């Protein structure tokens, strides 16, 4: 028997999942790693710890499933996007911690060049100028780490998003690649010419010699070194986590969309071979490239999704476990007039306000922890609503269904709220590990494990459909107060 393995390197943990030919999970291993917050607004990871945690779960998932490396047909990789690593090509040592996608240290620099460069950058990359993306993070490392700029100009340093870092290590420095879905998130890649852009490299002062080669999302890039697996396994698929989830949900036709409820919420709509220029503050991005054909997507990101529930647990200490939020929310009939704007790291699409901050509104003497729990879940759903409405305007079509995945989609209350807001069906599949599944599918298509996309479409099975139930007038009132709350939370920080 042969199986597929997906390495799913996320923001808070590394996972490895083995799938069989029916797309069913055989075994899972997960290992959390440390989050570093050295200054206000800074978020870092230890790149060596990311690698150590990922290779450890690769070994563990084989042991748990009682399989050998010889049983693995190929590996697909999916990763937290935009997180930036710079390392020495000779030693393989990172020269600084990984700067995480959530990090805001370059926000002021973005402000300085916004008036002159914002639209120019967007025309090339499909991205809004923001500290979220990799380009300003690379520039910061080169400008602030002693000797980094000189070494980079001598061709001695490598830059990569997490996928590149994992492939480099799995092949012991033989392969330095990325795929278009990740390259399109760096703000250094032209999504129309499909190449690193010399003018962008000049703007951010990043030498081309640092950059990985951009290969398709589904092809054999190299093989694992036998130091890590007893026999070499082909590495054959790469996609950023949200694009991998879109593929894993088999949203392979134009107009289909999914939302992943993870640390953040990320909504992607397949726009086919057309890169739609957003008029509503969404991102235009590459979904994947297979057999020379590029598929584009519109994307809206909620920076704080499931992280809002984590904050209730770890910061406010209103709940003991993340799952308790559902039990607590069920203790009240409605939100009691309480609204929560989860702008704990600013607001993402469609607002793009890095100076917004989180806030509860409508608190009275009668407010309980149940109301706050309910408002937190609703705050996630409201953010997703705003993005879908922006997507519909850009695409010129109404949405009839939303496919969901990610840990927080297991909250029936959150999914029902989402259906009520949209007045259309929310569909949760049986396998919600669609990010890892998408990476496995991409690798399996490259190596002949699956023959075609049509072959795997039948594997997508529904777990539950949430249909709208709430009175439309009540929904209208809730949305009115939500948007009022957002306006109040915006531009809170004045520098």
C-alpha positions in Angstrom: 0.0 0.0 0.0 1.2 3.5 -0.8 0.0 6.7 1.0 0.4 10.4 0.7 2.0 12.6 3.4 1.3 16.3 3.9 3.5 18.5 6.0 1.3 21.3 7.3 3.5 24.0 8.8 1.2 26.5 10.6 1.5 29.6 12.7 1.4 27.9 16.1 2.2 24.2 15.3 3.7 21.9 12.8 1.7 18.8 11.7 2.2 15.8 9.5 -0.9 13.9 8.1 -1.0 10.7 6.1 -3.8 10.2 3.7 -4.9 7.1 1.8 -6.0 7.0 -1.9 -9.6 7.8 -0.8 -8.5 11.1 0.8 -9.1 9.7 4.3 -6.9 10.5 7.2 -4.7 7.5 8.3 -2.6 9.3 11.0 -1.9 12.7 12.4 1.0 14.1 14.4 1.2 17.6 15.8 3.9 19.6 17.6 3.4 23.2 18.8 6.3 25.6 18.9 7.2 28.9 20.7 5.8 32.3 19.8 8.1 35.2 20.5 6.8 38.8 21.0 10.1 40.8 21.6 8.4 44.2 21.2 4.9 45.6 20.9 3.5 44.5 17.5 6.5 42.2 16.8 5.9 38.5 16.3 8.7 36.0 15.6 9.5 32.3 15.4 12.7 30.4 15.7 13.2 29.0 12.2 15.3 26.1 13.5 12.5 25.2 15.9 10.0 25.3 13.0 12.3 22.8 11.2 12.9 20.6 14.2 9.1 20.4 15.0 8.3 19.6 11.4 10.9 16.8 11.0 9.8 15.4 14.4 6.1 15.1 13.4 7.2 13.5 10.0 8.9 10.8 12.1 6.1 10.5 14.6 3.3 10.2 12.0 5.1 7.3 10.4 5.6 5.6 13.8 1.9 6.2 14.8 0.6 4.7 11.5 3.2 1.8 11.6 4.3 2.7 8.1 7.8 3.1 6.7 9.1 5.8 4.4 8.8 3.3 1.6 5.1 3.3 2.0 4.9 7.1 1.3 4.3 7.8 -2.4 5.2 11.5 -2.1 5.1 14.5 0.2 3.1 17.7 -0.2 3.9 20.9 1.7 1.6 23.6 2.9 2.7 26.5 5.1 1.9 29.7 6.9 2.4 32.3 4.3 4.4 35.6 4.2 6.5 34.5 7.2 10.0 35.5 6.3 13.3 33.6 6.8 16.8 34.6 5.7 19.6 32.1 6.1 23.3 31.6 5.2 23.6 29.5 2.1 26.8 27.8 3.3 25.9 27.0 6.9 22.1 26.8 6.5 21.9 28.9 9.7 19.2 31.6 9.9 20.7 35.0 10.5 17.6 36.2 12.4 14.4 34.8 13.8 11.6 34.2 11.3 9.4 37.4 11.1 5.8 36.2 11.2 3.0 37.3 8.9 1.3 39.0 11.9 4.3 41.2 12.6 3.7 45.0 12.4 7.3 46.4 12.7 7.4 47.7 9.1 4.0 49.4 9.2 5.6 52.9 9.5 7.8 52.2 6.5 4.7 51.1 4.5 3.1 54.4 5.5 6.1 56.4 4.2 5.9 55.0 0.7 2.2 54.5 0.5 1.2 57.7 -1.4 3.9 57.2 -4.1 4.1 53.4 -4.5 0.8 51.8 -3.3 -1.1 51.6 -6.6 2.1 50.8 -8.5 2.8 47.8 -6.2 -0.8 46.7 -6.4 -0.8 46.7 -10.2 2.2 44.3 -10.3 1.4 42.1 -7.3 -2.3 42.2 -6.7 -1.5 43.1 -3.0 -2.3 46.1 -0.8 0.9 47.7 0.5 1.0 46.4 4.1 3.5 45.1 6.7 1.7 41.7 6.4 3.7 40.7 3.3 7.3 39.4 3.0 9.1 42.2 1.1 9.3 44.8 3.9 10.3 42.0 6.4 13.3 41.0 4.2 14.3 44.6 3.9 14.1 45.0 7.6 16.4 42.0 8.2 19.0 43.2 5.7 18.9 46.7 7.2 19.0 45.7 10.8 21.2 42.6 11.2 24.9 43.3 11.3 26.6 42.4 8.0 23.5 41.1 6.4 23.3 43.5 3.6 26.9 43.0 2.5 26.5 39.2 2.6 23.3 39.4 0.6 25.0 41.5 -2.1 27.8 38.9 -2.2 25.2 36.2 -2.9 25.8 34.4 0.4 22.2 34.7 1.8 19.0 32.9 0.9 15.4 34.2 1.5 12.4 32.0 1.6 8.9 31.7 3.0 8.4 28.6 5.2 7.9 26.2 2.3 11.3 27.1 0.9 12.9 26.7 4.3 11.4 23.2 4.7 12.4 22.0 1.2 16.0 23.4 1.7 16.3 21.4 4.9 14.6 18.2 3.7 17.0 18.2 0.7 20.0 19.4 2.8 20.5 22.5 0.8 20.2 21.0 -2.7 16.9 22.6 -3.6 15.8 26.2 -3.1 12.3 26.6 -4.6 8.9 28.0 -3.9 5.6 27.9 -5.8 3.5 30.7 -7.3 0.9 30.7 -4.5 3.7 31.6 -2.0 5.7 33.8 -4.3 2.6 35.9 -5.0 2.4 36.7 -1.2 5.9 38.2 -1.0 5.2 41.5 -2.7 8.3 40.8 -4.9 6.6 38.7 -7.5 4.7 40.0 -10.6 1.5 37.9 -10.8 1.1 38.9 -14.5 4.6 38.2 -15.9 4.9 35.3 -13.3 8.5 36.2 -12.3 10.3 38.1 -9.6 10.0 41.8 -10.5 13.3 43.7 -10.9 11.6 47.1 -10.1 10.1 45.7 -6.9 13.5 44.1 -5.9 15.1 47.5 -6.4 12.4 49.3 -4.3 12.9 47.0 -1.4 16.6 46.6 -2.0 16.5 42.8 -2.1 19.2 41.1 -4.3 17.7 38.6 -6.8 20.4 36.0 -5.8 18.6 35.5 -2.4 15.4 34.3 -4.1 14.1 30.8 -4.6 13.3 29.4 -8.0 9.6 29.5 -8.7 8.3 26.1 -9.8 4.7 25.0 -10.3 2.5 24.0 -7.4 2.4 20.3 -8.5 5.7 18.8 -9.7 8.7 16.9 -8.2 11.1 19.4 -6.8 13.5 16.9 -5.2 13.7 14.1 -2.7 14.1 13.9 1.0 17.7 13.1 2.2 17.9 9.7 3.8 19.2 11.3 7.0 15.5 12.2 7.7 13.7 9.2 6.1 15.2 5.7 5.6 14.5 6.1 1.9 14.2 9.1 -0.3 10.6 10.4 -0.7 9.7 12.8 -3.6 8.6 16.3 -2.6 6.0 17.0 -5.2 3.5 19.7 -4.1 3.7 23.1 -2.5 0.9 25.6 -1.8 0.4 28.3 0.8 -2.1 27.2 3.4 -5.1 29.2 2.2 -4.6 28.2 -1.5 -4.1 24.6 -0.4 -7.4 24.7 1.5 -9.1 26.1 -1.6 -7.8 23.1 -3.6 -8.5 20.6 -0.8 -12.1 21.9 -0.7 -12.1 21.1 -4.5 -13.1 24.7 -5.3 -11.6 24.1 -8.7 -14.3 26.0 -10.8 -14.6 29.7 -11.2 -16.8 31.4 -8.6 -16.4 28.7 -5.9 -15.2 29.9 -2.5 -14.1 28.7 0.9 -13.3 30.1 4.3 -10.8 28.7 6.6 -11.5 29.4 10.3 -8.0 29.2 11.8 -5.9 31.6 13.8 -7.2 34.1 11.2 -10.0 33.6 8.7 -9.1 33.5 5.1 -11.6 33.6 2.4 -10.7 32.7 -1.2 -12.8 32.8 -4.4 -11.6 30.9 -7.5 -11.6 33.4 -10.4 -10.2 31.0 -13.0 -7.5 32.2 -15.4 -8.4 35.8 -14.9 -6.7 38.0 -12.3 -9.6 40.3 -11.1 -8.5 43.7 -10.0 -10.3 44.3 -6.8 -12.1 47.6 -6.3 -13.1 46.7 -2.7 -9.8 46.3 -0.9 -9.4 42.6 -1.5 -6.2 40.9 -2.7 -5.7 39.4 -6.1 -3.5 36.3 -5.7 -2.4 33.2 -7.5 -4.3 30.1 -6.3 -2.0 27.5 -7.9 -0.2 26.6 -11.1 -0.7 23.1 -12.5 0.6 21.8 -15.9 1.5 25.3 -17.0 -2.0 26.7 -16.3 -2.3 29.4 -13.6 -5.5 29.8 -11.6 -6.1 33.1 -9.8 -8.2 34.0 -6.7 -9.6 36.9 -4.8 -8.7 36.8 -1.1 -9.9 38.6 2.0 -8.1 38.0 5.3 -9.4 38.4 8.8 -6.3 38.7 11.0 -8.0 37.5 14.2 -10.4 34.6 13.8 -9.9 31.6 16.1 -7.2 33.8 17.8 -10.1 35.8 19.4 -11.2 32.6 21.1 -7.6 32.0 22.2 -7.6 35.5 23.7 -10.8 34.8 25.6 -9.0 31.7 27.0 -5.5 33.0 27.6 -5.9 36.8 28.0 -9.3 37.4 29.4 -9.5 34.0 31.1 -13.2 33.8 30.6 -13.0 30.2 29.4 -10.6 27.3 30.2 -10.5 25.6 26.8 -11.3 26.9 23.3 -14.3 24.5 23.0 -15.8 26.1 26.2 -16.7 29.2 24.2 -19.6 27.3 22.6 -21.0 26.1 25.9 -20.7 29.6 27.4 -22.4 31.2 24.4 -25.3 28.8 24.7 -26.1 30.1 28.2 -27.7 33.2 26.7 -30.4 33.6 24.1 -28.7 36.4 22.1 -25.8 38.8 22.3 -27.6 41.1 24.7 -26.7 44.1 22.6 -22.9 43.4 22.9 -20.6 43.5 19.9 -17.0 42.6 19.7 -14.6 43.9 17.1 -11.7 41.4 17.1 -9.1 44.0 15.9 -6.4 42.6 18.2 -3.7 43.0 15.5 -5.5 45.7 13.4 -8.2 45.1 10.8 -7.6 43.1 7.6 -9.8 43.1 4.5 -11.8 45.1 3.5 -10.7 47.8 6.0 -6.9 47.4 6.1 -6.5 49.5 9.2 -3.4 48.6 11.0 -4.2 51.1 13.8 -7.6 49.7 14.7 -7.8 47.9 18.1 -10.1 45.3 19.6 -13.1 46.5 21.5 -16.4 45.4 23.2 -19.4 47.7 22.7 -22.8 47.8 24.3 -21.8 46.5 27.7 -24.4 47.1 30.5 -24.9 45.9 34.1 -26.8 43.0 32.6 -23.9 41.8 30.5 -22.5 38.4 31.3 -19.6 36.3 30.2 -22.1 34.4 28.0 -22.9 37.6 26.1 -19.2 38.2 25.6 -18.6 34.7 24.4 -21.4 35.0 21.9 -20.2 38.4 20.8 -16.8 37.0 20.2 -18.1 34.2 17.9 -20.4 36.7 16.1 -17.4 39.1 15.6 -15.6 36.4 13.6 -18.8 35.8 11.5 -19.3 39.5 10.9 -15.8 40.0 9.5 -16.3 37.1 7.1 -19.6 38.7 6.0 -17.9 41.9 5.1 -15.3 40.1 3.0 -17.9 38.0 1.0 -19.9 41.1 0.2 -16.7 42.8 -1.2 -16.0 39.6 -3.2 -19.5 39.6 -4.7 -19.0 43.2 -5.8 -15.7 42.5 -7.4 -16.7 39.3 -9.1 -20.1 40.7 -10.2 -22.0 37.7 -8.9 -23.9 36.6 -5.9 -22.6 33.7 -3.7 -24.9 30.7 -3.2 -22.7 28.5 -1.0 -19.7 28.8 1.3 -17.5 25.8 2.0 -15.8 26.0 5.4 -12.9 24.3 7.1 -10.4 25.0 9.9 -10.7 24.2 13.6 -13.3 26.9 14.5 -15.7 25.6 11.8 -16.5 22.8 14.3 -18.5 25.4 16.3 -22.1 24.8 15.2 -23.2 28.1 16.7 -20.6 30.0 14.6 -21.6 28.2 11.4 -25.3 28.8 12.1 -24.6 32.5 12.7 -22.7 32.7 9.4 -25.6 31.1 7.5 -28.0 33.5 9.2 -25.9 36.6 8.2 -25.5 35.4 4.6 -29.0 34.0 4.0 -27.4 31.1 2.1 -26.0 27.6 3.0 -22.8 27.1 4.8 -21.3 23.6 4.0 -18.9 21.8 6.3 -17.1 18.8 4.8 -16.5 15.5 6.5 -12.7 16.1 6.4 -12.0 19.6 7.7 -8.2 19.1 7.3 -8.5 20.5 3.8 -5.3 22.5 3.9 -3.2 19.4 4.4 -5.4 17.4 2.0 -4.9 20.1 -0.7 -1.1 19.7 -0.4 -1.5 15.9 -0.6 -3.7 16.3 -3.7 -1.1 18.5 -5.4 1.7 16.1 -4.7 -0.4 13.1 -5.7 -1.4 14.6 -9.1 2.3 15.3 -9.9 3.3 11.7 -9.2 0.4 9.9 -10.7 -1.1 8.8 -7.3 -4.3 10.4 -8.6 -4.9 10.7 -12.3 -6.8 14.0 -12.5 -8.7 16.6 -10.6 -11.9 14.9 -11.7 -10.7 11.7 -10.1 -10.6 13.3 -6.7 -13.7 15.4 -6.9 -15.9 12.5 -5.7 -13.9 12.3 -2.5 -15.4 15.6 -1.1 -18.2 14.6 1.2 -20.6 16.8 3.2 -20.7 16.5 7.0 -23.4 19.2 7.7 -25.2 22.0 5.9 -26.2 25.0 7.9 -29.3 26.8 6.5 -30.4 30.3 7.4 -33.0 30.5 10.2 -32.9 34.0 11.7 -35.4 36.7 10.8 -33.9 39.0 8.1 -34.9 42.2 10.0 -33.0 41.0 13.1 -29.9 40.2 10.9 -30.2 43.7 9.4 -30.2 45.3 12.9 -27.2 43.2 14.0 -25.2 44.2 10.9 -26.1 47.9 11.6 -24.6 47.7 15.1 -21.6 45.7 13.9 -20.6 48.3 11.3 -21.2 51.1 13.9 -18.8 49.2 16.3 -16.2 48.8 13.5 -16.2 52.6 12.8 -15.6 53.2 16.5 -12.7 50.8 16.7 -10.9 52.2 13.6 -7.8 54.4 13.8 -7.5 54.0 17.6 -3.7 54.2 17.7 -2.7 57.7 16.6 0.9 57.2 15.5 
